[in-house]
Amino acid sequence: MTSTATSRDLAPRHDTRPTPYDVGLPVLRLVLGAIMFVHGTQKLFRWFDGGGLKGTGMFFSKAGYPAGETMAAIAGLTETFAGLGVILGLVTPLSGAALVGVMINAISVKWAGSLIGTEGVEFELLIAAAGATLALTGPGRYAVDRFLPVLRDHRTVYGAAAIALSVVLAVVVLLLRD
């Protein structure tokens, strides 16, 4: 660059063309969020052939959680709202991290010593990894977070802090199990 460069030449370029992240992240958010929304509403409202609070509460009680219906409501609300948050790209660090916490508990309940197969936890691990990825990377350009001053410019530290919080809360819930 020559010494005759103008301030216009040195200004950052604001490219409005979509990047691969702008196209790919909404696909991940839509699919992951929809899966979690469905699982949450199964627990809460018996939608999509779910057990509702009563049926899911009995499952939670058999899995060793105290107050099974309350735990089912907490899990259902977390999955539903985190799923919606992921879809919309709303408070993405917390939405993605919430899925990590839910999946830590799901893995602990389902774990039978196998990663792959009907007894395996590969699906739960994939959901946890996708949630962590969104918490760390942010939602991309096409998201509600872009309108929130604090989250407009995503910082990896937000996602890392949210994941740390979700892990701590998941461990606290696990400690409540018999």
N, CA, C and O of each residue as an XYZ file, in Angstrom:
712
protein
N       0.855     -1.161      0.000
C       0.000      0.000      0.000
C       0.905      1.229      0.000
O       1.918      1.258      0.698
N       0.542      2.231     -0.775
C       1.344      3.454     -0.869
C       0.956      4.420      0.223
O      -0.068      4.247      0.884
N       1.765      5.429      0.411
C       1.484      6.418      1.447
C       0.329      7.331      1.067
O      -0.090      8.153      1.882
N      -0.193      7.210     -0.143
C      -1.315      8.048     -0.565
C      -2.659      7.367     -0.328
O      -3.672      7.806     -0.873
N      -2.689      6.301      0.477
C      -3.943      5.604      0.762
C      -4.883      6.533      1.521
O      -4.459      7.282      2.401
N      -6.131      6.474      1.177
C      -7.133      7.308      1.835
C      -7.762      6.550      2.994
O      -7.590      5.338      3.124
N      -8.497      7.280      3.841
C      -9.181      6.628      4.955
C     -10.225      5.645      4.451
O     -10.531      4.660      5.123
N     -10.769      5.909      3.275
C     -11.740      4.972      2.682
C     -11.074      3.645      2.374
O     -11.693      2.593      2.533
N      -9.829      3.674      1.937
C      -9.098      2.452      1.628
C      -8.792      1.652      2.893
O      -8.705      0.425      2.848
N      -8.631      2.343      4.012
C      -8.266      1.680      5.261
C      -9.470      1.246      6.089
O      -9.311      0.479      7.039
N     -10.656      1.713      5.757
C     -11.862      1.375      6.515
C     -12.199     -0.099      6.318
O     -11.993     -0.649      5.236
N     -12.723     -0.741      7.376
C     -13.110     -2.152      7.232
C     -14.235     -2.296      6.215
O     -15.120     -1.447      6.113
N     -14.177     -3.372      5.479
C     -15.221     -3.637      4.482
C     -16.375     -4.365      5.153
O     -16.174     -5.302      5.925
N     -17.563     -3.926      4.851
C     -18.761     -4.571      5.377
C     -19.420     -5.308      4.222
O     -20.293     -4.780      3.534
N     -18.981     -6.527      4.035
C     -19.479     -7.351      2.951
C     -20.863     -7.870      3.329
O     -21.038     -8.461      4.395
N     -21.827     -7.654      2.473
C     -23.189     -8.106      2.757
C     -23.494     -9.455      2.134
O     -24.593     -9.983      2.307
N     -22.549    -10.014      1.421
C     -22.771    -11.339      0.847
C     -22.746    -12.401      1.941
O     -21.906    -12.340      2.839
N     -23.662    -13.381      1.878
C     -23.670    -14.438      2.904
C     -22.383    -15.263      2.843
O     -21.867    -15.565      1.767
N     -21.890    -15.612      4.007
C     -20.738    -16.502      4.109
C     -21.254    -17.928      4.284
O     -22.449    -18.122      4.507
N     -20.383    -18.921      4.188
C     -20.833    -20.294      4.464
C     -21.415    -20.440      5.868
O     -22.352    -21.213      6.067
N     -20.873    -19.709      6.846
C     -21.405    -19.757      8.207
C     -22.826    -19.195      8.267
O     -23.676    -19.710      8.993
N     -23.069    -18.145      7.504
C     -24.395    -17.529      7.488
C     -25.447    -18.482      6.943
O     -26.616    -18.403      7.321
N     -25.042    -19.367      6.070
C     -25.966    -20.330      5.475
C     -26.037    -21.604      6.308
O     -27.118    -22.165      6.492
N     -24.893    -22.067      6.814
C     -24.833    -23.341      7.522
C     -25.360    -23.301      8.942
O     -26.064    -24.219      9.363
N     -25.035    -22.259      9.690
C     -25.474    -22.205     11.088
C     -26.996    -22.201     11.246
O     -27.499    -22.866     12.151
N     -27.746    -21.490     10.416
C     -29.206    -21.588     10.564
C     -29.752    -22.993     10.296
O     -30.756    -23.389     10.889
N     -29.107    -23.739      9.422
C     -29.546    -25.125      9.179
C     -29.352    -25.937     10.460
O     -30.260    -26.641     10.901
N     -28.168    -25.833     11.049
C     -27.902    -26.531     12.308
C     -28.869    -26.074     13.389
O     -29.424    -26.897     14.117
N     -29.073    -24.767     13.499
C     -29.965    -24.240     14.533
C     -31.396    -24.742     14.348
O     -32.046    -25.122     15.322
N     -31.888    -24.747     13.129
C     -33.263    -25.175     12.874
C     -33.461    -26.649     13.231
O     -34.425    -26.995     13.914
N     -32.569    -27.506     12.781
C     -32.731    -28.945     13.026
C     -32.537    -29.264     14.503
O     -33.360    -29.960     15.100
N     -31.465    -28.766     15.094
C     -31.206    -29.029     16.507
C     -32.318    -28.460     17.382
O     -32.815    -29.136     18.283
N     -32.702    -27.228     17.118
C     -33.760    -26.596     17.898
C     -35.087    -27.321     17.782
O     -35.802    -27.478     18.771
N     -35.419    -27.762     16.578
C     -36.687    -28.488     16.379
C     -36.682    -29.818     17.129
O     -37.678    -30.186     17.751
N     -35.577    -30.529     17.072
C     -35.484    -31.800     17.804
C     -35.699    -31.572     19.296
O     -36.443    -32.309     19.942
N     -35.047    -30.556     19.835
C     -35.160    -30.314     21.271
C     -36.540    -29.764     21.645
O     -37.070    -30.099     22.705
N     -37.117    -28.936     20.799
C     -38.472    -28.437     21.046
C     -39.455    -29.603     21.115
O     -40.300    -29.653     22.009
N     -39.347    -30.532     20.180
C     -40.228    -31.701     20.174
C     -40.051    -32.511     21.452
O     -41.036    -32.894     22.083
N     -38.812    -32.773     21.838
C     -38.576    -33.552     23.058
C     -39.117    -32.833     24.296
O     -39.661    -33.470     25.198
N     -38.968    -31.526     24.336
C     -39.491    -30.766     25.474
C     -41.005    -30.799     25.553
O     -41.575    -30.988     26.627
N     -41.656    -30.615     24.411
C     -43.125    -30.603     24.426
C     -43.705    -32.002     24.630
O     -44.843    -32.139     25.081
N     -42.942    -33.031     24.305
C     -43.381    -34.385     24.648
C     -43.499    -34.516     26.167
O     -44.456    -35.095     26.682
N     -42.521    -33.975     26.864
C     -42.518    -34.063     28.326
C     -43.598    -33.184     28.951
O     -44.239    -33.578     29.926
N     -43.791    -32.011     28.394
C     -44.708    -31.050     29.001
C     -46.177    -31.296     28.662
O     -47.043    -31.221     29.533
N     -46.450    -31.589     27.392
C     -47.837    -31.576     26.912
C     -48.315    -32.875     26.264
O     -49.440    -32.949     25.770
N     -47.455    -33.903     26.268
C     -47.780    -35.173     25.608
C     -47.867    -35.024     24.096
O     -48.397    -35.907     23.421
N     -47.359    -33.931     23.555
C     -47.352    -33.761     22.103
C     -46.402    -34.788     21.498
O     -45.514    -35.302     22.178
N     -46.594    -35.076     20.231
C     -45.711    -35.977     19.480
C     -45.550    -37.315     20.199
O     -44.443    -37.845     20.297
N     -46.657    -37.853     20.697
C     -46.686    -39.148     21.391
C     -45.811    -39.190     22.634
O     -45.248    -40.236     22.958
N     -45.691    -38.082     23.325
C     -44.875    -38.034     24.538
C     -45.638    -38.484     25.766
O     -46.852    -38.685     25.722
N     -44.927    -38.637     26.844
C     -45.515    -39.125     28.087
C     -46.159    -38.058     28.948
O     -46.837    -38.376     29.926
N     -45.954    -36.778     28.593
C     -46.472    -35.716     29.429
C     -45.746    -35.680     30.762
O     -44.822    -36.458     30.998
N     -46.169    -34.776     31.626
C     -45.500    -34.638     32.919
C     -45.649    -35.888     33.782
O     -44.706    -36.291     34.462
N     -46.813    -36.492     33.755
C     -47.042    -37.664     34.597
C     -46.191    -38.854     34.146
O     -45.475    -39.455     34.947
N     -46.277    -39.180     32.872
C     -45.508    -40.325     32.361
C     -44.010    -40.091     32.436
O     -43.254    -40.976     32.835
N     -43.586    -38.894     32.050
C     -42.165    -38.583     32.098
C     -41.692    -38.490     33.548
O     -40.564    -38.863     33.869
N     -42.572    -37.988     34.420
C     -42.241    -37.921     35.838
C     -41.999    -39.299     36.431
O     -41.097    -39.478     37.250
N     -42.806    -40.278     36.017
C     -42.597    -41.654     36.496
C     -41.244    -42.173     36.013
O     -40.540    -42.856     36.756
N     -40.878    -41.852     34.770
C     -39.568    -42.252     34.244
C     -38.446    -41.623     35.072
O     -37.489    -42.301     35.446
N     -38.569    -40.329     35.355
C     -37.545    -39.639     36.137
C     -37.430    -40.257     37.538
O     -36.327    -40.426     38.057
N     -38.566    -40.589     38.141
C     -38.539    -41.212     39.470
C     -37.830    -42.561     39.423
O     -37.024    -42.869     40.300
N     -38.129    -43.373     38.393
C     -37.466    -44.677     38.253
C     -35.972    -44.509     37.989
O     -35.178    -45.382     38.340
N     -35.586    -43.397     37.376
C     -34.176    -43.142     37.091
C     -33.444    -42.589     38.315
O     -32.243    -42.323     38.252
N     -34.166    -42.416     39.432
C     -33.527    -42.003     40.666
C     -33.610    -40.527     40.988
O     -33.016    -40.078     41.969
N     -34.329    -39.766     40.190
C     -34.474    -38.333     40.487
C     -35.583    -38.137     41.509
O     -36.614    -38.804     41.436
N     -35.385    -37.228     42.464
C     -36.476    -36.925     43.402
C     -37.529    -36.070     42.696
O     -37.219    -35.383     41.723
N     -38.748    -36.110     43.172
C     -39.838    -35.291     42.615
C     -39.866    -35.411     41.095
O     -39.626    -34.444     40.372
N     -40.163    -36.610     40.636
C     -40.106    -36.929     39.210
C     -40.841    -35.964     38.305
O     -40.309    -35.556     37.272
N     -42.059    -35.590     38.677
C     -42.822    -34.669     37.822
C     -42.189    -33.288     37.781
O     -42.207    -32.627     36.742
N     -41.635    -32.851     38.893
C     -40.951    -31.555     38.904
C     -39.723    -31.604     38.005
O     -39.474    -30.675     37.237
N     -38.966    -32.674     38.100
C     -37.786    -32.815     37.238
C     -38.193    -32.926     35.769
O     -37.500    -32.409     34.892
N     -39.304    -33.591     35.501
C     -39.792    -33.672     34.123
C     -40.167    -32.288     33.614
O     -39.900    -31.952     32.460
N     -40.784    -31.486     34.475
C     -41.140    -30.121     34.075
C     -39.892    -29.289     33.816
O     -39.845    -28.533     32.846
N     -38.878    -29.419     34.672
C     -37.637    -28.672     34.473
C     -36.972    -29.091     33.163
O     -36.543    -28.244     32.379
N     -36.889    -30.393     32.935
C     -36.281    -30.884     31.694
C     -37.094    -30.447     30.480
O     -36.533    -30.012     29.474
N     -38.407    -30.564     30.575
C     -39.270    -30.177     29.457
C     -39.179    -28.695     29.141
O     -39.096    -28.310     27.975
N     -39.195    -27.866     30.169
C     -39.070    -26.418     29.954
C     -37.704    -26.059     29.381
O     -37.601    -25.226     28.480
N     -36.661    -26.689     29.905
C     -35.314    -26.417     29.400
C     -35.206    -26.803     27.931
O     -34.701    -26.025     27.122
N     -35.675    -27.991     27.580
C     -35.591    -28.444     26.189
C     -36.444    -27.580     25.267
O     -36.011    -27.233     24.168
N     -37.641    -27.235     25.700
C     -38.539    -26.435     24.859
C     -37.971    -25.042     24.615
O     -37.864    -24.597     23.472
N     -37.603    -24.350     25.710
C     -37.117    -22.979     25.546
C     -35.724    -22.921     24.936
O     -35.429    -22.008     24.165
N     -34.869    -23.869     25.262
C     -33.552    -23.903     24.618
C     -33.716    -24.206     23.131
O     -33.020    -23.622     22.300
N     -34.625    -25.109     22.793
C     -34.884    -25.409     21.385
C     -35.360    -24.187     20.628
O     -34.880    -23.905     19.530
N     -36.312    -23.454     21.213
C     -36.787    -22.224     20.568
C     -35.673    -21.183     20.475
O     -35.537    -20.502     19.459
N     -34.878    -21.063     21.541
C     -33.769    -20.116     21.523
C     -32.758    -20.443     20.439
O     -32.255    -19.547     19.761
N     -32.464    -21.710     20.277
C     -31.523    -22.135     19.234
C     -32.105    -21.834     17.854
O     -31.402    -21.308     16.990
N     -33.363    -22.157     17.640
C     -33.991    -21.897     16.338
C     -33.919    -20.414     15.993
O     -33.548    -20.051     14.877
N     -34.269    -19.565     16.942
C     -34.318    -18.121     16.702
C     -32.942    -17.460     16.768
O     -32.773    -16.327     16.317
N     -31.973    -18.158     17.324
C     -30.687    -17.524     17.566
C     -30.833    -16.473     18.651
O     -30.300    -15.368     18.544
N     -31.563    -16.835     19.695
C     -31.876    -15.919     20.799
C     -31.125    -16.367     22.055
O     -31.295    -17.496     22.516
N     -30.315    -15.496     22.593
C     -29.476    -15.787     23.747
C     -28.760    -17.125     23.496
O     -28.793    -18.036     24.323
N     -28.134    -17.204     22.360
C     -27.554    -18.444     21.859
C     -26.540    -19.082     22.801
O     -26.550    -20.305     22.935
N     -25.654    -18.316     23.469
C     -24.735    -18.999     24.383
C     -25.468    -19.797     25.463
O     -25.087    -20.928     25.763
N     -26.517    -19.214     26.048
C     -27.275    -19.926     27.078
C     -28.143    -21.031     26.481
O     -28.261    -22.108     27.067
N     -28.750    -20.777     25.327
C     -29.601    -21.792     24.700
C     -28.792    -23.031     24.336
O     -29.204    -24.154     24.626
N     -27.646    -22.826     23.704
C     -26.794    -23.962     23.339
C     -26.257    -24.682     24.561
O     -26.232    -25.912     24.604
N     -25.826    -23.914     25.556
C     -25.278    -24.518     26.769
C     -26.344    -25.283     27.551
O     -26.037    -26.301     28.172
N     -27.578    -24.816     27.531
C     -28.658    -25.531     28.226
C     -28.809    -26.940     27.667
O     -29.097    -27.882     28.405
N     -28.612    -27.076     26.365
C     -28.701    -28.406     25.758
C     -27.570    -29.301     26.251
O     -27.757    -30.507     26.414
N     -26.409    -28.721     26.486
C     -25.288    -29.493     27.033
C     -25.668    -30.049     28.402
O     -25.454    -31.230     28.676
N     -26.229    -29.206     29.256
C     -26.612    -29.643     30.599
C     -27.670    -30.736     30.580
O     -27.583    -31.709     31.329
N     -28.660    -30.571     29.727
C     -29.713    -31.592     29.612
C     -29.122    -32.910     29.129
O     -29.483    -33.978     29.623
N     -28.216    -32.831     28.166
C     -27.633    -34.059     27.616
C     -26.678    -34.738     28.591
O     -26.527    -35.959     28.544
N     -26.037    -33.988     29.463
C     -25.209    -34.619     30.504
C     -26.087    -35.529     31.360
O     -25.701    -36.655     31.678
N     -27.263    -35.038     31.728
C     -28.178    -35.865     32.515
C     -28.732    -37.021     31.691
O     -28.856    -38.134     32.200
N     -29.063    -36.776     30.435
C     -29.582    -37.848     29.581
C     -28.538    -38.956     29.409
O     -28.869    -40.141     29.456
N     -27.297    -38.569     29.213
C     -26.231    -39.563     29.054
C     -26.051    -40.357     30.345
O     -25.858    -41.572     30.304
N     -26.113    -39.687     31.473
C     -25.919    -40.397     32.741
C     -27.037    -41.408     32.992
O     -26.802    -42.465     33.578
N     -28.244    -41.086     32.551
C     -29.365    -42.011     32.721
C     -29.263    -43.171     31.738
O     -29.518    -44.321     32.097
N     -28.891    -42.870     30.508
C     -28.900    -43.891     29.453
C     -27.634    -44.740     29.421
O     -27.665    -45.864     28.918
N     -26.531    -44.235     29.940
C     -25.238    -44.905     29.801
C     -25.284    -46.351     30.290
O     -25.630    -46.631     31.437
N     -24.928    -47.250     29.389
C     -24.852    -48.670     29.719
C     -23.494    -49.221     29.304
O     -23.328    -50.431     29.149
N     -22.532    -48.334     29.126
C     -21.194    -48.759     28.772
C     -20.926    -48.809     27.284
O     -19.852    -49.237     26.860
N     -21.897    -48.372     26.479
C     -21.729    -48.445     25.031
C     -21.940    -47.070     24.404
O     -22.853    -46.330     24.770
N     -21.081    -46.758     23.463
C     -21.200    -45.497     22.751
C     -22.160    -45.627     21.568
O     -22.948    -44.719     21.300
N     -22.091    -46.756     20.863
C     -22.843    -46.960     19.624
C     -23.899    -48.045     19.825
O     -23.719    -48.957     20.633
N     -25.000    -47.938     19.083
C     -26.037    -48.963     19.100
C     -27.252    -48.521     19.891
O     -27.331    -47.377     20.340
N     -28.199    -49.432     20.060
C     -29.442    -49.082     20.739
C     -29.213    -48.686     22.190
O     -29.983    -47.903     22.746
N     -28.180    -49.209     22.799
C     -27.831    -48.848     24.174
C     -26.838    -47.698     24.217
O     -26.462    -47.241     25.296
N     -26.413    -47.229     23.053
C     -25.379    -46.201     22.981
C     -25.905    -44.795     23.226
O     -27.111    -44.552     23.277
N     -24.966    -43.889     23.375
C     -25.304    -42.501     23.679
C     -24.811    -41.548     22.586
O     -24.630    -40.356     22.833
N     -24.597    -42.076     21.389
C     -24.056    -41.210     20.326
C     -24.996    -40.065     19.967
O     -24.523    -38.969     19.665
N     -26.295    -40.277     19.988
C     -27.261    -39.220     19.683
C     -27.177    -38.103     20.723
O     -27.157    -36.922     20.373
N     -27.129    -38.475     21.978
C     -27.032    -37.498     23.059
C     -25.712    -36.727     22.993
O     -25.683    -35.518     23.223
N     -24.628    -37.429     22.681
C     -23.328    -36.764     22.529
C     -23.341    -35.784     21.361
O     -22.765    -34.700     21.451
N     -23.994    -36.162     20.271
C     -24.084    -35.280     19.109
C     -24.875    -34.015     19.456
O     -24.480    -32.912     19.078
N     -25.970    -34.170     20.162
C     -26.755    -32.995     20.570
C     -25.934    -32.101     21.499
O     -25.939    -30.879     21.344
N     -25.231    -32.698     22.461
C     -24.394    -31.914     23.368
C     -23.301    -31.177     22.597
O     -23.035    -30.004     22.860
N     -22.675    -31.859     21.655
C     -21.610    -31.228     20.861
C     -22.165    -30.101     19.999
O     -21.535    -29.051     19.871
N     -23.331    -30.307     19.410
C     -23.943    -29.255     18.590
C     -24.331    -28.054     19.454
O     -24.139    -26.909     19.045
N     -24.871    -28.308     20.638
C     -25.209    -27.213     21.551
C     -23.969    -26.444     21.970
O     -23.975    -25.213     21.989
N     -22.901    -27.164     22.308
C     -21.653    -26.512     22.700
C     -21.073    -25.715     21.538
O     -20.555    -24.615     21.730
N     -21.162    -26.269     20.344
C     -20.652    -25.568     19.158
C     -21.371    -24.244     18.967
O     -20.728    -23.220     18.733
N     -22.694    -24.249     19.063
C     -23.447    -23.002     18.913
C     -23.155    -22.027     20.045
O     -23.072    -20.821     19.814
N     -23.000    -22.531     21.256
C     -22.672    -21.650     22.383
C     -21.330    -20.965     22.148
O     -21.170    -19.789     22.472
N     -20.372    -21.688     21.592
C     -19.029    -21.145     21.391
C     -18.910    -20.282     20.138
O     -18.213    -19.267     20.154
N     -19.578    -20.670     19.054
C     -19.447    -19.935     17.790
C     -20.431    -18.793     17.663
O     -20.172    -17.823     16.950
N     -21.563    -18.899     18.351
C     -22.635    -17.934     18.164
C     -23.575    -18.409     17.074
O     -23.310    -19.421     16.425
N     -24.674    -17.688     16.862
C     -25.722    -18.149     15.968
C     -25.497    -17.824     14.492
O     -26.192    -18.362     13.631
N     -24.550    -16.964     14.195
C     -24.378    -16.512     12.815
C     -25.118    -15.209     12.575
O     -25.690    -14.623     13.494
N     -25.098    -14.771     11.343
C     -25.634    -13.456     10.976
C     -27.153    -13.373     11.104
O     -27.677    -12.340     11.522
N     -27.860    -14.430     10.756
C     -29.320    -14.388     10.712
C     -29.889    -14.905     12.030
O     -30.297    -16.062     12.127
N     -29.914    -14.040     13.042
C     -30.347    -14.447     14.367
C     -30.846    -13.236     15.141
O     -30.447    -12.102     14.877
N     -31.718    -13.497     16.092
C     -32.237    -12.440     16.945
C     -31.109    -11.808     17.766
O     -31.147    -10.610     18.049
N     -30.120    -12.596     18.144
C     -28.998    -12.056     18.922
C     -28.336    -10.862     18.245
O     -27.750    -10.020     18.925
N     -28.417    -10.774     16.943
C     -27.798     -9.661     16.220
C     -28.457     -8.318     16.567
O     -27.896     -7.259     16.288
N     -29.645     -8.368     17.175
C     -30.347     -7.153     17.573
C     -30.158     -6.828     19.058
O     -30.653     -5.808     19.539
N     -29.443     -7.695     19.782
C     -29.202     -7.498     21.209
C     -27.800     -6.922     21.393
O     -26.819     -7.561     21.011
N     -27.691     -5.737     21.968
C     -26.378     -5.074     22.049
C     -25.267     -5.932     22.655
O     -24.152     -5.941     22.133
N     -25.542     -6.644     23.735
C     -24.489     -7.424     24.381
C     -24.071     -8.619     23.529
O     -22.898     -8.993     23.521
N     -25.017     -9.217     22.816
C     -24.726    -10.434     22.054
C     -24.503    -10.187     20.561
O     -24.182    -11.115     19.820
N     -24.671     -8.954     20.125
C     -24.514     -8.638     18.703
C     -23.170     -9.130     18.187
O     -23.088     -9.779     17.145
N     -22.132     -8.813     18.924
C     -20.788     -9.264     18.572
C     -20.427    -10.400     19.519
O     -19.927    -10.179     20.623
N     -20.688    -11.609     19.067
C     -20.505    -12.793     19.905
C     -19.053    -12.910     20.358
O     -18.122    -12.658     19.594
N     -18.889    -13.291     21.596
C     -17.573    -13.550     22.161
C     -17.527    -15.003     22.627
O     -18.462    -15.489     23.263
N     -16.461    -15.674     22.313
C     -16.311    -17.071     22.711
C     -16.416    -17.230     24.216
O     -16.913    -18.246     24.703
N     -15.956    -16.244     24.946
C     -16.004    -16.319     26.414
C     -17.446    -16.415     26.911
O     -17.690    -17.041     27.943
N     -18.401    -15.816     26.214
C     -19.814    -15.948     26.615
C     -20.239    -17.418     26.548
O     -20.863    -17.940     27.472
N     -19.895    -18.062     25.458
C     -20.248    -19.468     25.296
C     -19.540    -20.352     26.299
O     -20.143    -21.265     26.864
N     -18.259    -20.086     26.523
C     -17.498    -20.891     27.485
C     -18.082    -20.733     28.890
O     -18.215    -21.718     29.616
N     -18.426    -19.520     29.273
C     -19.020    -19.292     30.594
C     -20.378    -19.975     30.707
O     -20.693    -20.564     31.742
N     -21.182    -19.900     29.650
C     -22.498    -20.546     29.670
C     -22.356    -22.061     29.766
O     -23.113    -22.706     30.491
N     -21.399    -22.635     29.047
C     -21.170    -24.081     29.113
C     -20.702    -24.475     30.512
O     -21.160    -25.481     31.056
N     -19.806    -23.703     31.093
C     -19.341    -23.994     32.451
C     -20.510    -23.972     33.430
O     -20.619    -24.850     34.286
N     -21.384    -22.976     33.310
C     -22.565    -22.896     34.164
C     -23.464    -24.115     33.967
O     -23.958    -24.683     34.941
N     -23.678    -24.517     32.722
C     -24.566    -25.658     32.464
C     -23.980    -26.952     33.009
O     -24.721    -27.802     33.502
N     -22.675    -27.114     32.932
C     -22.034    -28.314     33.477
C     -22.181    -28.348     34.997
O     -22.495    -29.394     35.566
N     -21.958    -27.221     35.648
C     -22.104    -27.156     37.109
C     -23.542    -27.490     37.504
O     -23.764    -28.285     38.417
N     -24.519    -26.885     36.823
C     -25.920    -27.162     37.153
C     -26.291    -28.610     36.880
O     -27.039    -29.214     37.649
N     -25.773    -29.177     35.786
C     -26.056    -30.583     35.466
C     -25.490    -31.499     36.543
O     -26.134    -32.473     36.932
N     -24.300    -31.196     37.022
C     -23.695    -32.003     38.088
C     -24.505    -31.875     39.384
O     -24.681    -32.864     40.094
N     -24.993    -30.686     39.697
C     -25.830    -30.507     40.884
C     -27.088    -31.373     40.769
O     -27.482    -32.036     41.728
N     -27.701    -31.360     39.609
C     -28.900    -32.188     39.421
C     -28.551    -33.671     39.546
O     -29.298    -34.440     40.150
N     -27.424    -34.065     38.979
C     -27.006    -35.475     39.085
C     -26.764    -35.874     40.539
O     -27.027    -37.015     40.919
N     -26.273    -34.960     41.341
C     -26.013    -35.270     42.750
C     -27.316    -35.484     43.533
O     -27.307    -36.077     44.612
N     -28.430    -35.000     42.983
C     -29.738    -35.200     43.623
C     -30.280    -36.615     43.393
O     -31.162    -37.082     44.113
N     -29.732    -37.286     42.372
C     -30.212    -38.641     42.058
C     -29.824    -39.632     43.136
O     -28.788    -39.503     43.789
N     -30.687    -40.628     43.306
C     -30.359    -41.734     44.244
C     -29.306    -42.617     43.655
O     -28.897    -43.594     44.283
